[in-house]
Amino acid sequence: MCLSIPSQVIAIDSDRQSVTVDTLGVRRDVSSHLMAEPLELGDYVLIHIGFVMNKIDKEDALHSIELYREIVTKLELEDAVMPTSLM
């Protein structure tokens, strides 16, 4: 199963058919070769193995990002309270 976190397009390189995205604060370049529709700065996309697979609605993307942040926070809290002997 693949888990794709929404990423926001922050730069576009038309010559290389790639975009730079921000995924929860991590920036990376990914290919936009597989996208039929053009991407614009600020668009939210889903990425699989280094390729933009599709563009998603901003509201849905922001909701998903909030859920991921909640999951990370809960996992960090669990790690903080779990005795090291159980790890």
C-alpha positions as CSV (number, residue, x, y, z in Angstrom):
1,M,0.0,0.0,0.0
2,C,1.3,3.5,-0.8
3,L,0.6,6.5,1.4
4,S,0.8,9.7,-0.5
5,I,0.8,13.0,1.5
6,P,-0.5,16.0,-0.4
7,S,2.4,18.3,-1.6
8,Q,2.2,21.9,-2.7
9,V,3.9,23.0,-5.9
10,I,6.3,25.8,-5.1
11,A,8.4,26.0,-8.3
12,I,7.9,24.9,-11.9
13,D,10.7,24.0,-14.4
14,S,9.0,23.7,-17.7
15,D,12.2,22.9,-19.6
16,R,12.8,19.8,-17.4
17,Q,9.1,19.0,-17.0
18,S,9.5,19.0,-13.2
19,V,8.2,20.8,-10.2
20,T,9.5,21.5,-6.8
21,V,7.0,20.5,-4.1
22,D,6.8,21.1,-0.3
23,T,5.6,18.0,1.7
24,L,5.2,18.9,5.3
25,G,8.2,21.2,5.2
26,V,10.4,18.9,3.0
27,R,11.2,20.2,-0.4
28,R,12.1,18.0,-3.4
29,D,12.0,18.0,-7.2
30,V,9.6,15.6,-8.9
31,S,8.7,14.8,-12.5
32,S,5.5,16.2,-14.0
33,H,5.9,14.1,-17.2
34,L,2.8,12.1,-16.5
35,M,0.5,15.1,-16.0
36,A,-1.8,15.9,-18.9
37,E,-3.1,19.1,-17.3
38,P,-0.7,22.0,-16.6
39,L,0.4,22.6,-13.0
40,E,0.5,26.1,-11.4
41,L,2.2,27.5,-8.3
42,G,0.2,26.7,-5.2
43,D,-1.5,23.6,-6.7
44,Y,-1.7,20.5,-4.4
45,V,-0.6,17.2,-5.9
46,L,-0.1,13.5,-5.0
47,I,3.2,11.9,-5.8
48,H,4.2,8.3,-6.4
49,I,7.8,7.2,-6.9
50,G,9.0,10.7,-7.9
51,F,6.2,11.5,-10.3
52,V,3.2,13.8,-9.9
53,M,0.2,11.5,-10.4
54,N,-2.7,13.9,-10.0
55,K,-3.7,17.3,-8.8
56,I,-6.1,17.5,-5.8
57,D,-8.5,20.0,-4.4
58,K,-6.9,22.5,-2.0
59,E,-9.6,21.9,0.7
60,D,-9.1,18.1,0.6
61,A,-5.3,18.5,0.6
62,L,-5.4,20.8,3.7
63,H,-7.7,18.4,5.5
64,S,-5.4,15.4,4.7
65,I,-2.4,17.4,5.9
66,E,-4.1,18.2,9.2
67,L,-4.9,14.5,9.7
68,Y,-1.3,13.5,9.0
69,R,-0.1,16.1,11.5
70,E,-2.5,14.7,14.2
71,I,-1.2,11.2,13.5
72,V,2.4,12.3,13.9
73,T,1.6,14.1,17.1
74,K,-0.1,11.1,18.6
75,L,2.7,8.8,17.6
76,E,5.3,11.2,19.2
77,L,3.3,11.3,22.4
78,E,3.1,7.5,22.5
79,D,6.8,7.2,22.0
80,A,7.4,9.7,24.8
81,V,5.4,7.8,27.4
82,M,6.3,4.2,26.4
83,P,9.0,2.7,28.7
84,T,12.2,1.9,26.8
85,S,12.0,-1.6,28.1
86,L,9.0,-2.2,25.9
87,M,10.7,-0.8,22.7
